[in-house]
Amino acid sequence: MIETSPPATALTAEAGGALAAEHRLPAFVHARMDQHYVERVGKLLGGEHMHVWLPPGPDAIYVASNDYLCIAGEHTLLQAQADCLRLGGADLLMSSVFLQEGSRQHRLEQQFARFMGSEDGLLTQSGWAANVGLLQSIAGPGVPVYLDMMAHASLWEGVTSGQAKAVPFLHNDVGHLQRQLEKHGPGVIVVDTVYSTNGSRCPLAAVVALAEQSGSILVADESHALGTHGPHGAGLVAQLGLSQRVHFRTASLAKAFAGRAGLITCSTQFKGYFLSASRPAIFSSCLLSHELAWFEAALALIRQADERRAALHRNARQIRDGLSAIGYNVSDGSEQIIALEPGPEPRTLALRKALEARGVFGAVFCAPATPRNRSLVRLTLNSGLTQVEIDTILSVCAAIYDELDVPTWSSSKRALRPAARNA
Ligand SMILES: Cc1ncc(COP(=O)(O)O)c(C=O)c1O
């Protein structure tokens, strides 16, 4: 068992030295905490933590944020939010069920809907709340929900909370999806348009065709494509001309929109139903006015951000090509998210530390965000990277290649297999 004694300060603060309830946890909780502290951190990682960064130096290059278009510090957005806060006027702290026709949130939902070419839209507290609320509203007990194995955890959570039947299919494998549909019948198909761990794109046209042939509903999570892809940033579904053929698009607005909210495109009729079916919409409070003010300004900026989008895609191309030329296998993906995948956690920890020691900060993804032996450092690129920074990232990756024995990584071995899938 792990050490269960409370810190000395807690003891002296307690009358008579009795343990505070927070230190008296039962064995079934300690057993789980032991898994983390003893097995993973202590034994597997030698006392280090996968996600705890070294202190960054002044020239640190961050490729760990999802602010793809570098708008988080944009003056017009900060001003819009500050003006709203300065104006005052207490928000009604309540859930979005109670929002009235013509409210600021409803007007912004209409703007997002027009932007994405849908009849209506819903703003939620987060991308997580959008996906959980949507899936539990459309997929009830027993309904088969076909999820790409790399679909975001929030989509799986929605299936669990709706007591629907999760039917996984191999990543981006349309043939496997078809076989699963033939076996289990029509239901709901769930994909990300750009996948969050490796930047792979969904083969959307083929998935749409299968949804139509099988009479299934299609849900596409556009979190990593909204703002960055498509006409004026309207997403990958719009870019491919499929807006009228995808039933629901969802997105986290904590990526290119650099705020905290989620979004769903839908019909006006569905919206009315959702507000009385989605538990996050009913039982959790809605967005605040200054948050809406941020997104109003962000939407205006993002519509006009073609140059930033072009720069983002240029940077992604250059870094992907450069990494491939050095010998990294980054062929699983094609977009602005790049996975450097050693595989086992201790090796990914070593990669993260080697990058950080040279001033490059990526984000570690490990179980439960990846399969257990597929941990990786994720580089999320942005439109503001300078040529010097790009060159530095590439030269650092070249410098650590031998030290980290990249040819023995799980991703490198996968590249050598003739029939390698991009799963
Ligand atoms: C594809 C995808 N969907 C949904 C979410 C959840 O978004 P949020 O952070 O807004 O809850 C994320 C965030 O990691 C994501 O990457």
Ligand as a Chemical Component Dictionary entry (heavy atoms), coordinates in Angstrom:
data_LIG
# 
_chem_comp.id                   LIG 
_chem_comp.type                 NON-POLYMER 
_chem_comp.pdbx_formal_charge   0 
_chem_comp.three_letter_code    LIG 
# 
loop_
_chem_comp_atom.comp_id 
_chem_comp_atom.atom_id 
_chem_comp_atom.alt_atom_id 
_chem_comp_atom.type_symbol 
_chem_comp_atom.charge 
_chem_comp_atom.model_Cartn_x 
_chem_comp_atom.model_Cartn_y 
_chem_comp_atom.model_Cartn_z 
_chem_comp_atom.pdbx_ordinal 
LIG C1 C1 C 0 -11.879 15.796 -31.048 1  
LIG C2 C2 C 0 -12.255 16.401 -29.728 2  
LIG N1 N1 N 0 -13.551 16.440 -29.374 3  
LIG C3 C3 C 0 -13.943 16.963 -28.197 4  
LIG C4 C4 C 0 -13.029 17.469 -27.287 5  
LIG C5 C5 C 0 -13.492 18.023 -25.970 6  
LIG O1 O1 O 0 -13.401 19.418 -26.018 7  
LIG P1 P1 P 0 -13.407 20.366 -24.745 8  
LIG O2 O2 O 0 -11.996 20.476 -24.283 9  
LIG O3 O3 O 0 -13.962 21.654 -25.261 10 
LIG O4 O4 O 0 -14.310 19.720 -23.736 11 
LIG C6 C6 C 0 -11.660 17.477 -27.625 12 
LIG C7 C7 C 0 -10.660 17.995 -26.681 13 
LIG O5 O5 O 0 -9.672  17.395 -26.368 14 
LIG C8 C8 C 0 -11.264 16.916 -28.877 15 
LIG O6 O6 O 0 -9.973  16.869 -29.234 16 
# 
loop_
_chem_comp_bond.comp_id 
_chem_comp_bond.atom_id_1 
_chem_comp_bond.atom_id_2 
_chem_comp_bond.value_order 
_chem_comp_bond.pdbx_ordinal 
LIG C1 C2 SING 1  
LIG C2 N1 SING 2  
LIG C2 C8 DOUB 3  
LIG N1 C3 DOUB 4  
LIG C3 C4 SING 5  
LIG C4 C5 SING 6  
LIG C4 C6 DOUB 7  
LIG C5 O1 SING 8  
LIG O1 P1 SING 9  
LIG P1 O2 DOUB 10 
LIG P1 O3 SING 11 
LIG P1 O4 SING 12 
LIG C6 C7 SING 13 
LIG C6 C8 SING 14 
LIG C7 O5 DOUB 15 
LIG C8 O6 SING 16 
# 
